[in-house]
Amino acid sequence: MGFFDKLKQGMNKTKSSFDEKISNVFRSFRKIDEEFLEELEEILIMSDIGMGTSVKIIGHLRERIKKEKIQDEEEVKQALREEMQKILEVENKELHLTTKPSVILVIGVNGVGKTTSIGKIANRLVMDGKKVVVAAADTFRAAAVEQLEIWAKRAGADIVKRDEGVDPASVVYDAIKIAREKQADVLIVDTAGRLHNKKYLMDELNKIQKVINKEMQEADKEVLLVIDGTTGQNAISQVKAFKEEADITGLVLTKLDGTAKGGVVIGIVEENKIPVKFIGVGEKIDDMEIFDANDFVKAII
């Protein structure tokens, strides 16, 4: 199954919700007028895209309908897709990993699928011929290291782990040393699932970042925030909280196959101007794909 087919299947709940509501609007209105656009705007807001982003999309759509004299249902849908795609086409979408080693720091709250995402990203990199080392720096949660070890083995990556409760920054320090010794291409660093109201966890994240910045000054660095698509608007507040603590370079979207709230992605990108770099569309190790804005909007409308 190709990526678009996986995405279409994975986004089925969001698509059903979107398409059904949009079709109802077209059935209710004989012409594309202001009332029609207001109804469409409400659908976008209800689909977790968010108020500000929905107003912006409909504003642009209104201008295009007038300028291009759009009257046809399919033309409206195509214009809507294009407006959403414009928002999602943020610069620096690709991973920048040109140095040897480069580093990917993975952050996010507990339960978003961080460990799984690391395994899948490691697998993609290994399949691309890269040597990968994973640092198990989530030493707060007993099962975290074991889970990460299972995923690293599946992916064919090396893992650096220490005892539970060890200072996470020291694990990262050791992992940097080992990544250099093994001449690894990429070091992926797991971190404790942290909430913005847990100050000591955010302090740990800052310590980890200091070690990476000091020991790997010249290295390419990616900071990926993992977001659970099922959390809807709550995901937006998570991005804001983590932005205060880390220079996020990209988002990883998970669990979109289990939600009708996939539209939240558009709101997150519009508000934060952070690109989506990966999207998880299933449970298997190869179900992590590079995000494609065109495919994404086609899969939901």
Secondary structure, DSSP 8 states (H G I E B T S, - for coil): --HHHHHHHHTHHHHHHHHHHHHHHHHH-SS--HHHHHHHHHHHHHTTS-HHHHHHHHHHHHHHHHHHT--SHHHHHHHHHHHHHHHH--S--S----SSSEEEEEE--TTSSHHHHHHHHHHHHHHTT--EEEEE---SSHHHHHHHHHHHHHHT-EEE---TTS-HHHHHHHHHHHHHHTT-SEEEEE-----TT-HHHHHHHHHHHHHHHHHTTTS-EEEEEEEEGGGTTHHHHHHHHHHTTS---EEEEE-GGG-S-TTHHHHHHHHH---EEEEE-SSSTT-EEE--HHHHHHHH-
